[in-house]
Amino acid sequence: MHIIYILFFLILAIHLIDFKKGVLLYAPMKLFFNLNVRFGPITFDLLMSLVIFILFVKDWQKYMKTPFPLQKAFMIYGIGYILTCIFPDYAPNYIPRIILMVLLFSFVYYYCLDSITNIKFAIVCYAFFAIVMCGNGLLTPALGINPLDDFLQSVSDDENSLFINNEWERMGQVRYRSFIPHAISYGVACCSILYLFIWSYLQMRKFSSILVIVSICFLFSGIIICGSRTPIIGLLPVCYLFFSKGLVTTRMKIMLLIVMIIFLVFKGDYILYLIESLIDSKIASETGGSTTELRMIQYATAFKFFMSSPIWGMGMYFDSYAADSSILGSESVWLPLMMNNGIIGVLSYAIIYWYLYKISCKSPGKAFLIAFSIGWLLMRTATSLIGVSDAQFFTVYFCIYRYYELKNKEKQLRLY
């Protein structure tokens, strides 16, 4: 346990030396220091997010030089979430996990991306993290070891930690998860970070191309070995980019098609198997996955509880599985929102995607930002996540959005 204190104070020291670099460095680490790493009742990430926000507020005038693009969306979602943590159940302990660890951290992260240099630094941080995460993930099928996950389990509180090792196999493939608590969440984490490097390859072609390509390869490996359908669904909007003028050159389209063909040659049967498992209940039971029919049952059950208390929901302490076991898994962000947070929770969360669409449409990177937002929304709709939060989406989104914002300002300055 002592090493966790050492790591905490080491990361804190980096923030004190260079606050912006510290925040950009820590963002991908949120996936490592997830809900399983704790200081008693407080998670490592909660405490670090609190410290980061305090340091930001201390010198806020130095950082906040431009309006925050998602200010209204974050305020609406934040207020809505806080209200549903107070009514009908009084559960203030739930408030920091969204307000502090997701919204306020993402807010601070945006302001740390105040230069192209810092954006490149953020990409490099995500690159090295992706290589370590996926490299560790590959050690399990290759050598039967998982050193980073073993470390996390050694420093975690048994009563408050969650590590799910699925024993299901899909076409003879075990579902691997690296150090992320669940295999599905591992695939989603890989997919969301992969968007950043696909964009880097397409847009920042002279920037660390080898590092970007290596990162893409490692992230693809994570998507394959996680054995989940969700990240494949999340990557579907990438196809839209082929029809986007100016973003993908003809040469790149040819290269991407070659990569896709090679991937389908080796993994085509597996992908078809995953798709069939969505429709065929027999295949789904073999793979441990949910069919479309089962998901409809889950939505019907969630709607039943939603109608019992449509405004505020059943409360944060409501145990849907104890009330009706057919809801097992609650495989969508919308199901717990409907049941626990009611219409207040559903609408306050949905408004984020409306504002994301609005600001994306005003950006030169409209095509990619919208594709990424849709990809994330599809994954959040398809399954529930353990150890991965919206903070991972917002940090990647802001890297891309901020790049175009800063480039646009540079262009305007040159005109004057």
C-alpha distance (Angstrom), angle and dihedral (degrees) to the residues before:
residue distance angle dihedral
M1 . . .
H2 3.81 . .
I3 3.80 90.9 .
I4 3.84 89.6 62.1
Y5 3.81 89.8 58.4
I6 3.80 89.4 48.5
L7 3.81 91.3 50.7
F8 3.80 91.3 47.4
F9 3.80 94.3 52.4
L10 3.81 91.1 42.5
I11 3.83 91.0 55.1
L12 3.82 89.4 43.6
A13 3.82 90.3 52.9
I14 3.82 90.0 53.2
H15 3.81 89.4 53.3
L16 3.79 91.4 50.0
I17 3.81 91.8 50.0
D18 3.81 96.1 44.5
F19 3.80 113.7 0.7
K20 3.81 97.9 -170.2
K21 3.79 94.7 47.9
G22 3.79 89.2 46.1
V23 3.82 92.8 55.2
L24 3.81 92.8 45.8
L25 3.80 90.2 48.4
Y26 3.80 93.9 48.2
A27 3.84 97.0 48.3
P28 3.83 96.9 82.2
M29 3.82 89.6 38.9
K30 3.80 88.6 66.9
L31 3.80 85.0 80.1
F32 3.81 90.0 57.5
F33 3.79 98.1 41.3
N34 3.79 91.7 49.5
L35 3.80 130.7 146.3
N36 3.81 91.8 -56.3
V37 3.82 97.5 65.1
R38 3.79 109.8 76.9
F39 3.77 147.2 166.6
G40 3.78 96.1 -146.9
P41 3.84 107.8 -65.1
I42 3.83 93.0 -9.5
T43 3.79 121.0 80.5
F44 3.79 121.0 -130.9
D45 3.81 90.5 -119.2
L46 3.81 93.4 50.4
L47 3.80 92.5 52.6
M48 3.81 93.4 44.3
S49 3.81 91.8 47.0
L50 3.81 89.4 51.2
V51 3.81 92.2 50.6
I52 3.81 91.0 47.5
F53 3.80 92.0 51.6
I54 3.82 92.3 48.0
L55 3.82 91.1 51.0
F56 3.81 89.5 48.4
V57 3.82 94.1 49.8
K58 3.80 90.0 49.0
D59 3.84 90.4 65.3
W60 3.80 100.7 17.6
Q61 3.81 94.1 139.6
K62 3.80 89.8 60.7
Y63 3.81 92.5 55.8
M64 3.81 107.1 32.2
K65 3.79 101.1 74.5
T66 3.81 97.0 134.8
P67 3.82 133.4 40.8
F68 3.79 116.1 -92.2
P69 3.85 107.1 -113.1
L70 3.80 95.8 -145.3
Q71 3.80 97.1 41.3
K72 3.82 95.8 121.1
A73 3.81 93.1 42.7
F74 3.81 93.2 50.0
M75 3.81 92.0 45.9
I76 3.82 93.4 49.8
Y77 3.80 93.0 45.9
G78 3.80 92.3 43.4
I79 3.80 94.8 49.9
G80 3.81 91.9 44.0
Y81 3.80 92.0 49.8
I82 3.80 93.5 47.4
L83 3.80 91.2 50.5
T84 3.81 91.7 52.5
C85 3.81 89.0 49.7
I86 3.80 88.4 57.8
F87 3.82 101.3 38.8
P88 2.99 131.6 82.4
D89 3.84 91.0 -6.6
Y90 3.78 119.8 32.8
A91 3.82 99.9 -130.1
P92 3.84 109.1 151.6
N93 3.81 90.4 157.7
Y94 3.83 88.1 73.4
I95 3.80 94.0 57.3
P96 3.85 100.5 79.1
R97 3.82 94.9 53.4
I98 3.81 90.6 69.2
I99 3.80 105.6 19.2
L100 3.78 97.6 45.1
M101 3.80 106.7 21.9
V102 3.82 96.8 41.4
L103 3.80 114.3 18.0
L104 3.80 103.2 31.9
F105 3.80 93.4 38.2
S106 3.82 91.0 51.0
F107 3.82 88.9 46.6
V108 3.82 90.9 54.8
Y109 3.81 91.7 43.0
Y110 3.80 91.1 56.9
Y111 3.81 91.7 56.9
C112 3.80 92.1 47.7
L113 3.82 88.5 60.7
D114 3.80 90.5 73.4
S115 3.79 98.3 134.3
I116 3.80 140.0 32.9
T117 3.81 87.2 -114.5
N118 3.80 91.3 58.4
I119 3.81 91.2 46.4
K120 3.80 89.5 53.9
F121 3.82 89.1 48.0
A122 3.82 89.9 51.8
I123 3.82 90.2 51.1
V124 3.80 91.2 50.0
C125 3.82 90.0 50.3
Y126 3.79 90.6 52.4
A127 3.82 90.3 45.6
F128 3.80 95.2 55.4
F129 3.79 91.3 42.3
A130 3.83 91.3 50.8
I131 3.80 91.8 49.9
V132 3.82 91.6 49.5
M133 3.82 93.7 44.4
C134 3.80 95.6 46.9
G135 3.80 93.6 37.1
N136 3.78 88.2 55.7
G137 3.80 88.7 47.2
L138 3.80 91.5 54.7
L139 3.80 91.7 52.9
T140 3.81 91.1 71.9
P141 3.83 98.3 59.4
A142 3.82 91.3 35.0
L143 3.81 102.1 44.3
G144 3.79 105.9 2.5
I145 3.81 93.6 -114.9
N146 3.80 134.2 114.1
P147 3.83 106.7 -173.6
L148 3.81 99.4 173.1
D149 3.79 93.1 47.7
D150 3.80 89.7 47.2
F151 3.80 88.0 53.4
L152 3.81 92.5 50.5
Q153 3.79 91.9 49.1
S154 3.81 90.5 49.2
V155 3.81 92.0 57.0
S156 3.81 98.1 37.3
D157 3.78 128.4 101.2
D158 3.80 106.6 -112.9
E159 3.82 92.9 -145.2
N160 3.82 95.4 50.5
S161 3.80 102.5 33.1
L162 3.79 130.0 92.3
F163 3.80 125.6 -158.9
I164 3.79 116.1 164.5
N165 3.79 116.1 -162.1
N166 3.79 107.1 -172.8
E167 3.78 113.3 -150.1
W168 3.80 92.5 -166.9
E169 3.77 119.6 115.7
R170 3.78 128.3 -152.3
M171 3.79 113.4 -157.1
G172 3.79 87.9 -20.4
Q173 3.81 93.7 -49.9
V174 3.79 120.6 125.7
R175 3.81 115.1 -141.1
Y176 3.82 109.7 -113.4
R177 3.81 126.5 -164.1
S178 3.84 110.1 -179.4
F179 3.85 104.9 -148.4
I180 3.82 95.7 -34.0
P181 3.85 109.8 110.9
H182 3.84 94.9 -119.6
A183 3.81 134.5 29.6
I184 3.82 92.9 -129.3
S185 3.80 91.0 51.8
Y186 3.80 89.2 49.4
G187 3.80 90.6 55.5
V188 3.81 91.9 46.7
A189 3.82 91.2 49.9
C190 3.81 90.0 51.2
C191 3.80 91.8 47.7
S192 3.82 95.4 49.9
I193 3.81 92.8 48.2
L194 3.81 90.2 44.0
Y195 3.80 89.3 62.6
L196 3.82 88.6 60.0
F197 3.81 92.2 55.1
I198 3.79 95.5 42.4
W199 3.80 86.3 54.7
S200 3.83 91.4 45.2
Y201 3.79 90.4 52.2
L202 3.80 92.7 48.8
Q203 3.80 99.6 40.0
M204 3.83 108.3 24.9
R205 3.79 97.0 41.8
K206 3.79 96.0 160.7
F207 3.81 94.5 49.5
S208 3.83 116.6 98.6
S209 3.81 93.5 -47.3
I210 3.82 92.8 176.0
L211 3.81 92.6 52.2
V212 3.80 90.8 47.0
I213 3.84 93.7 49.2
V214 3.82 92.2 46.8
S215 3.81 89.6 49.7
I216 3.82 91.0 50.1
C217 3.82 91.1 51.7
F218 3.81 92.9 49.6
L219 3.81 92.4 46.7
F220 3.81 91.4 50.3
S221 3.81 88.1 53.1
G222 3.81 89.3 55.1
I223 3.80 92.0 50.7
I224 3.81 90.1 51.3
I225 3.82 99.7 45.8
C226 3.82 95.5 43.2
G227 3.81 87.4 72.9
S228 3.80 93.1 -145.0
R229 3.80 130.7 134.9
T230 3.80 93.5 -151.0
P231 3.84 99.9 78.5
I232 3.81 90.3 46.9
I233 3.81 88.5 54.7
G234 3.80 88.5 46.9
L235 3.80 91.5 56.4
L236 3.82 94.9 52.8
P237 3.85 93.5 92.2
V238 3.82 88.2 62.2
C239 3.82 86.0 77.0
Y240 3.80 87.6 66.1
L241 3.80 89.7 63.9
F242 3.81 90.8 66.9
F243 3.80 87.5 70.3
S244 3.81 95.2 45.6
K245 3.79 112.4 108.3
G246 3.79 116.8 -130.6
L247 3.81 97.3 7.8
V248 3.81 100.6 78.9
T249 3.79 118.9 35.8
T250 3.80 121.9 -146.8
R251 3.81 90.3 -107.7
M252 3.80 91.2 52.9
K253 3.79 91.6 47.7
I254 3.79 89.4 55.4
M255 3.81 91.6 48.1
L256 3.81 92.4 48.0
L257 3.81 91.1 48.2
I258 3.79 90.2 52.0
V259 3.82 90.4 50.7
M260 3.82 90.7 48.4
I261 3.80 92.2 49.1
I262 3.82 91.7 49.7
F263 3.81 89.6 47.6
L264 3.81 92.0 49.9
V265 3.81 92.2 47.5
F266 3.80 90.8 57.5
K267 3.80 100.2 30.5
G268 3.82 105.0 21.6
D269 3.83 94.5 106.0
Y270 3.79 90.4 49.1
I271 3.82 92.9 51.6
L272 3.81 91.4 48.6
Y273 3.80 88.1 49.8
L274 3.80 90.6 53.8
I275 3.80 92.0 48.6
E276 3.82 91.7 48.6
S277 3.81 89.6 51.4
L278 3.81 88.6 63.5
I279 3.81 90.4 60.1
D280 3.81 106.2 26.8
S281 3.83 111.8 67.4
K282 3.80 91.6 -161.9
I283 3.81 92.7 57.3
A284 3.80 90.5 43.0
S285 3.80 91.5 55.1
E286 3.80 89.5 50.7
T287 3.80 91.6 52.7
G288 3.79 97.2 40.1
G289 3.81 90.1 -118.3
S290 3.78 134.0 127.9
T291 3.78 125.2 -103.8
T292 3.78 124.2 -140.6
E293 3.81 87.2 -106.8
L294 3.81 92.1 55.5
R295 3.79 91.6 48.4
M296 3.81 90.4 52.0
I297 3.80 88.5 53.0
Q298 3.80 89.2 51.4
Y299 3.80 91.9 50.7
A300 3.81 91.1 47.6
T301 3.81 90.5 51.1
A302 3.79 91.8 47.0
F303 3.81 90.3 49.2
K304 3.82 89.5 52.7
F305 3.81 90.9 56.5
F306 3.79 90.5 41.4
M307 3.80 91.4 56.8
S308 3.82 89.7 52.0
S309 3.81 89.0 65.3
P310 3.80 108.7 5.0
I311 3.82 99.4 170.3
W312 3.80 104.6 47.8
G313 3.80 101.0 9.8
M314 3.78 125.7 -132.8
G315 3.81 92.9 -58.7
M316 3.79 136.8 -99.4
Y317 3.81 92.6 -81.1
F318 3.80 94.2 52.8
D319 3.83 111.5 124.3
S320 3.79 104.5 -149.8
Y321 3.82 94.1 -178.4
A322 3.81 91.7 55.0
A323 3.81 88.7 50.4
D324 3.83 95.2 45.8
S325 3.82 122.9 0.6
S326 3.83 92.2 -157.5
I327 3.79 87.7 78.9
L328 3.83 90.7 67.1
G329 3.79 109.5 145.5
S330 3.83 96.5 13.9
E331 3.78 84.8 -143.6
S332 3.78 100.8 -158.7
V333 3.79 137.7 53.9
W334 3.83 87.6 -121.9
L335 3.82 95.5 61.4
P336 3.83 98.4 64.0
L337 3.80 89.4 38.0
M338 3.81 90.2 55.6
M339 3.79 94.5 44.8
N340 3.80 102.9 36.7
N341 3.82 104.1 26.0
G342 3.80 104.7 28.2
I343 3.78 124.9 -157.0
I344 3.81 90.4 -33.7
G345 3.80 91.0 60.5
V346 3.80 95.7 41.2
L347 3.80 95.7 49.8
S348 3.81 96.0 41.1
Y349 3.81 90.1 53.3
A350 3.82 94.8 41.8
I351 3.81 90.9 52.8
I352 3.81 88.9 67.8
Y353 3.80 91.2 66.3
W354 3.79 91.8 48.6
Y355 3.81 90.7 54.3
L356 3.81 90.7 43.9
Y357 3.79 88.4 56.3
K358 3.81 91.3 48.2
I359 3.81 96.2 51.5
S360 3.81 92.3 39.9
C361 3.80 91.0 56.1
K362 3.81 89.9 56.5
S363 3.81 93.4 51.3
P364 3.84 126.0 88.4
G365 3.80 85.0 -130.0
K366 3.81 91.5 59.7
A367 3.82 96.5 131.5
F368 3.78 96.4 52.6
L369 3.81 96.3 39.0
I370 3.80 92.1 52.1
A371 3.82 92.0 45.1
F372 3.81 91.0 51.3
S373 3.81 92.9 46.0
I374 3.81 91.0 50.8
G375 3.81 90.6 47.1
W376 3.81 91.6 52.9
L377 3.81 92.1 45.1
L378 3.81 90.5 51.4
M379 3.81 91.3 51.8
R380 3.81 92.9 46.1
T381 3.80 89.3 49.1
A382 3.81 93.4 46.4
T383 3.79 99.1 52.6
S384 3.77 148.6 -1.3
L385 3.80 118.0 -103.4
I386 3.80 130.0 -136.4
G387 3.80 116.9 -165.7
V388 3.82 94.2 1.5
S389 3.80 122.5 88.9
D390 3.79 140.6 178.3
A391 3.82 87.2 -91.0
Q392 3.82 88.4 78.7
F393 3.79 89.8 54.8
F394 3.80 95.5 46.0
T395 3.81 94.7 48.5
V396 3.81 92.2 52.2
Y397 3.81 91.9 42.4
F398 3.81 92.2 50.9
C399 3.82 92.1 49.9
I400 3.79 89.1 58.8
Y401 3.81 97.4 37.1
R402 3.81 93.9 46.5
Y403 3.81 91.8 50.3
Y404 3.81 91.8 60.0
E405 3.79 91.3 41.6
L406 3.82 92.5 54.6
K407 3.81 93.1 42.8
N408 3.78 89.5 52.2
K409 3.82 90.7 52.0
E410 3.80 90.7 49.8
K411 3.81 89.4 52.0
Q412 3.80 91.8 50.5
L413 3.81 92.0 49.3
R414 3.81 90.9 51.9
L415 3.81 89.8 53.0
Y416 3.79 90.2 56.3
